[in-house]
């Protein structure tokens, strides 16, 4: 339950805001327009007088706006409560933190499970395909609404790091610092393969019904939980699984069979089950596909804007991450360094694989904290000098 | 199509033999008995006069008796035709090769898809659970039937290597040499996790029907193909996938969507589809579970028999195999070496991951060949001196 310690944000709330409407539609990279875009978001800390202390948090594939603090009744705090709070790496005594749920998501933001205003029914697969740049467009609309013109930093792990990268390349004038953790600028065939099998499990679930399942009242739960279980294996290192479970049986005395014989099986089954309570199969399809296509350095001109208006970068990886291994981060570093941008790289020792970015790993959190606090004298953020 | 080169076995046939019946039932490790066990097998080459030149091939999870040569109408030869044939590593001019389909399998041997004599209906999940030692019991019955009392070698890759290991520990008097390739003596939590998710996809397929799908005429094809696609990712190295597919699109001009956009997706889908034509969902459950429980060195007395009657071992791994990594093979080597058994270990450089054991990789094949031909002067196999 909620601790009462002085590094907790205590109770926080998710808000919703309509950022685009028929009079101001959102034009997507694919060319389609959305006439209604509602975004769920949370904020922590206080925006200072010159609005120079804002940090934007971008979430990973299955994250949401609730990054830190506690909702009434929460059993666990927000997904990045290890990172964000009073005195923590992203210190809410100092920074005004904005965290939003992605367009295409299913936790309060407009997505394929939302009602299509044109038909009065859920969008389903009629929802337009999204691009990492579309997320940035929506994030920009939110900061404008909140009265922030320039961010001290954009910070994200995994797909969140991809947004932090894309934002810096597309609109370097929006941010001073970009923190890209356990991310990739270009998925490998194996990365795509894992996502593809997860999507296949969802689409081929008998309840998927071409994406119209919400109208039929039965969700593709089997497919979605299989996708989650498989993905979860890739989020954990072999070493992490081994030290946590090894070959431990689920129960002391159980007949061998095809159920949950080993503890690792029980753990995965639990992961698959609980995922169903918080995630939508269509969002899973849309958001994984955005990652598959993400390839921001492909265009020759990709680095032109940021070269003209440099952003400072912190790129981090974890040594047992095999979802987006250290080599993925090094590839990002090479591209940025070749453009002579100020980039710091740190590979962190951790046994827990990709999900390390969510964990309390002191050298990792200390590195983020130091980076964010070192560069407070940069253009327009003089506020932070202490 | 079938080559006419002089290293091809040409046309071969699968035979079936009843090895156990009501008068001579098979007693399994779990305590149950099977009153009818039919096994499919092939042989290549000629058994010599003193029956001293036989080599037994054990197949991996989804293999079958058809290891080499061509069946009428085959588009591809047997699954280990790179290894077995005239002049090849397992030289059929020299050795009499026996290859059988596993008990519990679905390619001509008795398994959960067979008719239960007691009910007249397919066994389904009433088929008893199997153990690696049960496979060895059946293999032994087959060699006895073929008039072979001692094998020059038992050779297998992946789960085939596990059988070669188990046989050597349980009945070292049966074999002179054991060749254990890309195997494991103890699956990790991650290994089990991948198998568990595949089984879950099968069991939760709407058509699985508690294992009685054969009676309903609709197979759990979705679950089985998802299981295969996922497993196939683990059989290939990240490097192998990347060099073969990278981010190549499936078609030159295609609209992005949730279908087969990338070539790696098309490849996996094809793997999933073709698997359905040759494999049964119940066999997949039974055989993967045998691997999960395999732990032959767990018993204190595990090495007593072979220490008293030493077998020569060749243990091999592939450096990019992450299904059963080099560390798994090293673990086997450590156990055997600690018992002062003659064990040779070789880690082969190959970009293709676990499935390397099926491929034409010259240093690998040459090592197997040299090992098999070096030890022909060992106890009872004096025939081989040339």
Interface residues (C-beta under 8 A of the other chain):
Chain A: X30 X125 X129 X186 X187 X188 X189 X190 X192 X193 X194 X196 X197 X199 X200 X201 X203 X204 X205 X206 X222 X225 X226 X229 X230 X233 X236 X238 X241 X242 X244 X245 X246 X247 X256 X257 X258 X261 X262 X264 X265 X268 X269 X272 X285 X289 X292 X293 X295
Chain B: X30 X125 X129 X186 X187 X188 X189 X190 X192 X193 X194 X196 X197 X199 X200 X201 X203 X204 X205 X206 X222 X225 X226 X229 X230 X233 X236 X238 X241 X242 X244 X245 X246 X247 X256 X257 X258 X261 X262 X264 X265 X268 X269 X272 X285 X289 X292 X293 X295
